[in-house]
Every structure is written in C-alpha cells, then in structure tokens.
Amino acid sequence: MKAEIKIYKGIEYVLVSQLPAEQQTIISQTISKRLYIKILIDGKIVGNCLQYKDYDFWYENVYRQGDKPLQTRVLETEKDTSALVDG
C-alpha cells in the first residue's frame, strides 16, 4: 500500500520508519542515501524522511515492478533518477 503524504510547512514527505516493513526493507536496498532528508519539526530534527516525489517515483518504478528481479529494478531506477541524484 502506498504511504499517505505528510506535509510540514510546505514540505511533502514520508517518514521511512512508518512505511510497511516490506517497503522499508526494499527501499533501504534500492534508493540512494543522498535522497534522505531531515526536517526540523517543533525544535526536533526528524530524520529518515524522503521527499514525497522521490518516494512516489520509487513506489511506482521500483516497488510496483515486483515481477522484475531486484537488481534490474535498481539499475533501471538509478538510470531514471540520475537527474534527481546528480542535479
């Protein structure tokens, strides 16, 4: 199931630790650590977050492509997200 969007001061994000266990496992193996963000909420730093646009892209192009081998999904996603990571 796709996670609901969280919004704080205009930042659309998901908290990875609140995703279903299966998604947490796969996301940790398939998404660049450089895409993780930290958000200051009420004086506390909340880490382990992803911008919702990055999570949404991952969900549609990696997680929902479960019929393909994991390595193939990783390589295809890295190619497709190179602009996100490098830009």
VMD Tcl script that builds the backbone (N, CA, C; Angstrom):
set m [mol new atoms 261]
animate dup $m
set s [atomselect $m all]
$s set {name element resname resid chain x y z} {
  {N N MET 1 A 0.839 -1.176 0.000}
  {CA C MET 1 A 0.000 0.000 0.000}
  {C C MET 1 A 0.888 1.245 0.000}
  {N N LYS 2 A 0.510 2.203 -0.792}
  {CA C LYS 2 A 1.262 3.440 -0.907}
  {C C LYS 2 A 1.019 4.312 0.324}
  {N N ALA 3 A 2.090 4.883 0.851}
  {CA C ALA 3 A 2.004 5.714 2.048}
  {C C ALA 3 A 1.291 7.026 1.743}
  {N N GLU 4 A 0.632 7.549 2.756}
  {CA C GLU 4 A -0.002 8.857 2.621}
  {C C GLU 4 A 1.054 9.942 2.753}
  {N N ILE 5 A 0.809 11.015 2.056}
  {CA C ILE 5 A 1.720 12.149 2.076}
  {C C ILE 5 A 1.610 12.872 3.421}
  {N N LYS 6 A 2.740 13.310 3.943}
  {CA C LYS 6 A 2.769 14.170 5.124}
  {C C LYS 6 A 3.263 15.530 4.635}
  {N N ILE 7 A 2.733 16.592 5.208}
  {CA C ILE 7 A 3.149 17.931 4.797}
  {C C ILE 7 A 3.472 18.737 6.047}
  {N N TYR 8 A 4.658 19.332 6.048}
  {CA C TYR 8 A 5.051 20.227 7.130}
  {C C TYR 8 A 5.660 21.469 6.501}
  {N N LYS 9 A 5.027 22.608 6.735}
  {CA C LYS 9 A 5.479 23.893 6.184}
  {C C LYS 9 A 5.791 23.797 4.694}
  {N N GLY 10 A 4.911 23.141 3.979}
  {CA C GLY 10 A 5.047 23.031 2.532}
  {C C GLY 10 A 5.945 21.908 2.048}
  {N N ILE 11 A 6.603 21.204 2.965}
  {CA C ILE 11 A 7.473 20.084 2.589}
  {C C ILE 11 A 6.621 18.820 2.546}
  {N N GLU 12 A 6.532 18.223 1.383}
  {CA C GLU 12 A 5.789 16.977 1.220}
  {C C GLU 12 A 6.766 15.826 1.404}
  {N N TYR 13 A 6.483 14.933 2.354}
  {CA C TYR 13 A 7.442 13.881 2.690}
  {C C TYR 13 A 6.751 12.633 3.211}
  {N N VAL 14 A 7.542 11.569 3.333}
  {CA C VAL 14 A 7.134 10.365 4.052}
  {C C VAL 14 A 8.242 10.046 5.048}
  {N N LEU 15 A 7.865 9.480 6.159}
  {CA C LEU 15 A 8.807 9.023 7.166}
  {C C LEU 15 A 9.036 7.537 6.909}
  {N N VAL 16 A 10.247 7.179 6.527}
  {CA C VAL 16 A 10.541 5.806 6.113}
  {C C VAL 16 A 10.212 4.810 7.221}
  {N N SER 17 A 10.467 5.165 8.459}
  {CA C SER 17 A 10.202 4.234 9.565}
  {C C SER 17 A 8.712 3.952 9.756}
  {N N GLN 18 A 7.842 4.719 9.124}
  {CA C GLN 18 A 6.403 4.474 9.226}
  {C C GLN 18 A 5.843 3.728 8.016}
  {N N LEU 19 A 6.719 3.372 7.086}
  {CA C LEU 19 A 6.294 2.580 5.936}
  {C C LEU 19 A 6.113 1.124 6.361}
  {N N PRO 20 A 5.335 0.348 5.603}
  {CA C PRO 20 A 5.241 -1.091 5.889}
  {C C PRO 20 A 6.637 -1.728 5.868}
  {N N ALA 21 A 6.834 -2.751 6.668}
  {CA C ALA 21 A 8.154 -3.383 6.827}
  {C C ALA 21 A 8.765 -3.792 5.490}
  {N N GLU 22 A 7.964 -4.355 4.605}
  {CA C GLU 22 A 8.483 -4.785 3.309}
  {C C GLU 22 A 9.033 -3.596 2.516}
  {N N GLN 23 A 8.303 -2.484 2.521}
  {CA C GLN 23 A 8.778 -1.295 1.813}
  {C C GLN 23 A 10.053 -0.754 2.451}
  {N N GLN 24 A 10.120 -0.748 3.774}
  {CA C GLN 24 A 11.332 -0.278 4.453}
  {C C GLN 24 A 12.546 -1.085 4.011}
  {N N THR 25 A 12.392 -2.393 3.952}
  {CA C THR 25 A 13.496 -3.269 3.561}
  {C C THR 25 A 13.933 -2.998 2.134}
  {N N ILE 26 A 12.984 -2.958 1.222}
  {CA C ILE 26 A 13.324 -2.768 -0.190}
  {C C ILE 26 A 13.860 -1.370 -0.444}
  {N N ILE 27 A 13.286 -0.376 0.202}
  {CA C ILE 27 A 13.744 0.998 -0.024}
  {C C ILE 27 A 15.182 1.164 0.460}
  {N N SER 28 A 15.535 0.493 1.551}
  {CA C SER 28 A 16.906 0.611 2.070}
  {C C SER 28 A 17.923 -0.013 1.123}
  {N N GLN 29 A 17.476 -0.927 0.268}
  {CA C GLN 29 A 18.363 -1.599 -0.680}
  {C C GLN 29 A 18.389 -0.927 -2.048}
  {N N THR 30 A 17.443 -0.041 -2.311}
  {CA C THR 30 A 17.287 0.435 -3.686}
  {C C THR 30 A 17.331 1.940 -3.886}
  {N N ILE 31 A 17.359 2.727 -2.830}
  {CA C ILE 31 A 17.327 4.176 -3.021}
  {C C ILE 31 A 18.593 4.806 -2.445}
  {N N SER 32 A 19.079 5.817 -3.117}
  {CA C SER 32 A 20.302 6.494 -2.694}
  {C C SER 32 A 20.103 7.181 -1.344}
  {N N LYS 33 A 21.065 7.024 -0.467}
  {CA C LYS 33 A 21.013 7.687 0.842}
  {C C LYS 33 A 21.019 9.205 0.683}
  {N N ARG 34 A 21.503 9.694 -0.452}
  {CA C ARG 34 A 21.532 11.143 -0.694}
  {C C ARG 34 A 20.134 11.733 -0.857}
  {N N LEU 35 A 19.138 10.893 -1.067}
  {CA C LEU 35 A 17.774 11.385 -1.223}
  {C C LEU 35 A 17.057 11.561 0.117}
  {N N TYR 36 A 17.624 11.032 1.190}
  {CA C TYR 36 A 17.019 11.187 2.508}
  {C C TYR 36 A 17.164 12.632 2.970}
  {N N ILE 37 A 16.133 13.129 3.668}
  {CA C ILE 37 A 16.169 14.494 4.181}
  {C C ILE 37 A 15.885 14.484 5.678}
  {N N LYS 38 A 16.253 15.588 6.318}
  {CA C LYS 38 A 15.927 15.815 7.724}
  {C C LYS 38 A 15.063 17.063 7.778}
  {N N ILE 39 A 14.068 17.044 8.662}
  {CA C ILE 39 A 13.145 18.165 8.789}
  {C C ILE 39 A 13.115 18.593 10.253}
  {N N LEU 40 A 13.214 19.895 10.499}
  {CA C LEU 40 A 13.120 20.427 11.855}
  {C C LEU 40 A 11.644 20.680 12.160}
  {N N ILE 41 A 11.085 19.864 13.057}
  {CA C ILE 41 A 9.676 19.968 13.424}
  {C C ILE 41 A 9.581 20.236 14.918}
  {N N ASP 42 A 9.027 21.384 15.266}
  {CA C ASP 42 A 8.854 21.770 16.670}
  {C C ASP 42 A 10.145 21.642 17.466}
  {N N GLY 43 A 11.254 22.086 16.875}
  {CA C GLY 43 A 12.537 22.086 17.559}
  {C C GLY 43 A 13.259 20.752 17.568}
  {N N LYS 44 A 12.688 19.734 16.942}
  {CA C LYS 44 A 13.325 18.418 16.886}
  {C C LYS 44 A 13.641 18.070 15.440}
  {N N ILE 45 A 14.818 17.488 15.231}
  {CA C ILE 45 A 15.197 17.055 13.893}
  {C C ILE 45 A 14.607 15.672 13.644}
  {N N VAL 46 A 13.801 15.587 12.608}
  {CA C VAL 46 A 13.202 14.313 12.211}
  {C C VAL 46 A 13.961 13.842 10.978}
  {N N GLY 47 A 14.679 12.738 11.128}
  {CA C GLY 47 A 15.458 12.198 10.023}
  {C C GLY 47 A 14.739 11.029 9.385}
  {N N ASN 48 A 15.424 10.372 8.485}
  {CA C ASN 48 A 14.880 9.186 7.824}
  {C C ASN 48 A 13.615 9.507 7.026}
  {N N CYS 49 A 13.609 10.696 6.408}
  {CA C CYS 49 A 12.474 11.120 5.591}
  {C C CYS 49 A 12.887 11.157 4.125}
  {N N LEU 50 A 11.911 10.993 3.266}
  {CA C LEU 50 A 12.100 11.164 1.829}
  {C C LEU 50 A 11.077 12.172 1.340}
  {N N GLN 51 A 11.493 13.022 0.409}
  {CA C GLN 51 A 10.503 13.885 -0.219}
  {C C GLN 51 A 9.479 12.981 -0.888}
  {N N TYR 52 A 8.227 13.395 -0.839}
  {CA C TYR 52 A 7.173 12.537 -1.365}
  {C C TYR 52 A 7.368 12.251 -2.844}
  {N N LYS 53 A 7.872 13.219 -3.604}
  {CA C LYS 53 A 8.078 12.998 -5.038}
  {C C LYS 53 A 9.078 11.873 -5.273}
  {N N ASP 54 A 10.103 11.765 -4.426}
  {CA C ASP 54 A 11.086 10.690 -4.563}
  {C C ASP 54 A 10.484 9.345 -4.156}
  {N N TYR 55 A 9.711 9.346 -3.061}
  {CA C TYR 55 A 9.032 8.118 -2.634}
  {C C TYR 55 A 8.046 7.659 -3.703}
  {N N ASP 56 A 7.271 8.587 -4.239}
  {CA C ASP 56 A 6.279 8.254 -5.254}
  {C C ASP 56 A 6.943 7.645 -6.488}
  {N N PHE 57 A 8.053 8.236 -6.928}
  {CA C PHE 57 A 8.787 7.703 -8.073}
  {C C PHE 57 A 9.290 6.299 -7.762}
  {N N TRP 58 A 9.887 6.130 -6.578}
  {CA C TRP 58 A 10.382 4.817 -6.161}
  {C C TRP 58 A 9.243 3.798 -6.120}
  {N N TYR 59 A 8.123 4.180 -5.527}
  {CA C TYR 59 A 6.984 3.259 -5.382}
  {C C TYR 59 A 6.501 2.765 -6.742}
  {N N GLU 60 A 6.342 3.677 -7.678}
  {CA C GLU 60 A 5.816 3.314 -8.997}
  {C C GLU 60 A 6.834 2.568 -9.853}
  {N N ASN 61 A 8.118 2.915 -9.739}
  {CA C ASN 61 A 9.122 2.385 -10.660}
  {C C ASN 61 A 9.998 1.278 -10.093}
  {N N VAL 62 A 9.966 1.082 -8.794}
  {CA C VAL 62 A 10.744 0.003 -8.186}
  {C C VAL 62 A 9.806 -0.960 -7.462}
  {N N TYR 63 A 9.112 -0.475 -6.478}
  {CA C TYR 63 A 8.287 -1.344 -5.635}
  {C C TYR 63 A 7.183 -2.043 -6.422}
  {N N ARG 64 A 6.471 -1.315 -7.264}
  {CA C ARG 64 A 5.358 -1.906 -8.015}
  {C C ARG 64 A 5.830 -2.753 -9.182}
  {N N GLN 65 A 7.108 -2.722 -9.471}
  {CA C GLN 65 A 7.669 -3.539 -10.551}
  {C C GLN 65 A 8.197 -4.852 -9.987}
  {N N GLY 66 A 7.546 -5.383 -8.975}
  {CA C GLY 66 A 7.997 -6.554 -8.239}
  {C C GLY 66 A 8.197 -7.814 -9.050}
  {N N ASP 67 A 7.665 -7.857 -10.268}
  {CA C ASP 67 A 7.845 -9.054 -11.083}
  {C C ASP 67 A 9.229 -9.115 -11.711}
  {N N LYS 68 A 9.945 -7.983 -11.705}
  {CA C LYS 68 A 11.310 -7.964 -12.243}
  {C C LYS 68 A 12.285 -8.301 -11.118}
  {N N PRO 69 A 13.434 -8.880 -11.443}
  {CA C PRO 69 A 14.450 -9.110 -10.414}
  {C C PRO 69 A 14.878 -7.783 -9.788}
  {N N LEU 70 A 15.192 -7.811 -8.499}
  {CA C LEU 70 A 15.549 -6.606 -7.762}
  {C C LEU 70 A 16.696 -5.854 -8.413}
  {N N GLN 71 A 17.749 -6.534 -8.837}
  {CA C GLN 71 A 18.903 -5.854 -9.425}
  {C C GLN 71 A 18.504 -5.099 -10.689}
  {N N THR 72 A 17.634 -5.661 -11.495}
  {CA C THR 72 A 17.163 -4.981 -12.705}
  {C C THR 72 A 16.409 -3.717 -12.339}
  {N N ARG 73 A 15.552 -3.807 -11.320}
  {CA C ARG 73 A 14.791 -2.636 -10.886}
  {C C ARG 73 A 15.717 -1.549 -10.378}
  {N N VAL 74 A 16.766 -1.921 -9.632}
  {CA C VAL 74 A 17.712 -0.947 -9.099}
  {C C VAL 74 A 18.415 -0.232 -10.238}
  {N N LEU 75 A 18.920 -0.980 -11.202}
  {CA C LEU 75 A 19.650 -0.381 -12.314}
  {C C LEU 75 A 18.756 0.536 -13.129}
  {N N GLU 76 A 17.532 0.129 -13.412}
  {CA C GLU 76 A 16.620 0.970 -14.174}
  {C C GLU 76 A 16.298 2.249 -13.417}
  {N N THR 77 A 16.085 2.145 -12.118}
  {CA C THR 77 A 15.756 3.314 -11.320}
  {C C THR 77 A 16.942 4.256 -11.218}
  {N N GLU 78 A 18.150 3.722 -11.054}
  {CA C GLU 78 A 19.334 4.582 -10.997}
  {C C GLU 78 A 19.477 5.366 -12.288}
  {N N LYS 79 A 19.218 4.730 -13.402}
  {CA C LYS 79 A 19.313 5.408 -14.696}
  {C C LYS 79 A 18.245 6.496 -14.778}
  {N N ASP 80 A 17.026 6.189 -14.368}
  {CA C ASP 80 A 15.917 7.129 -14.458}
  {C C ASP 80 A 16.036 8.281 -13.472}
  {N N THR 81 A 16.673 8.060 -12.323}
  {CA C THR 81 A 16.752 9.099 -11.298}
  {C C THR 81 A 18.090 9.810 -11.281}
  {N N SER 82 A 18.935 9.593 -12.268}
  {CA C SER 82 A 20.250 10.234 -12.243}
  {C C SER 82 A 20.118 11.746 -12.146}
  {N N ALA 83 A 19.103 12.324 -12.737}
  {CA C ALA 83 A 18.894 13.766 -12.640}
  {C C ALA 83 A 18.520 14.160 -11.216}
  {N N LEU 84 A 17.758 13.310 -10.521}
  {CA C LEU 84 A 17.399 13.598 -9.139}
  {C C LEU 84 A 18.614 13.554 -8.229}
  {N N VAL 85 A 19.476 12.591 -8.446}
  {CA C VAL 85 A 20.629 12.392 -7.573}
  {C C VAL 85 A 21.734 13.390 -7.889}
  {N N ASP 86 A 22.019 13.581 -9.168}
  {CA C ASP 86 A 23.141 14.426 -9.559}
  {C C ASP 86 A 22.759 15.891 -9.710}
  {N N GLY 87 A 21.503 16.177 -9.925}
  {CA C GLY 87 A 21.089 17.541 -10.249}
  {C C GLY 87 A 20.612 18.275 -9.109}
}
mol reanalyze $m
mol bondsrecalc $m
mol representation Tube
mol addrep $m
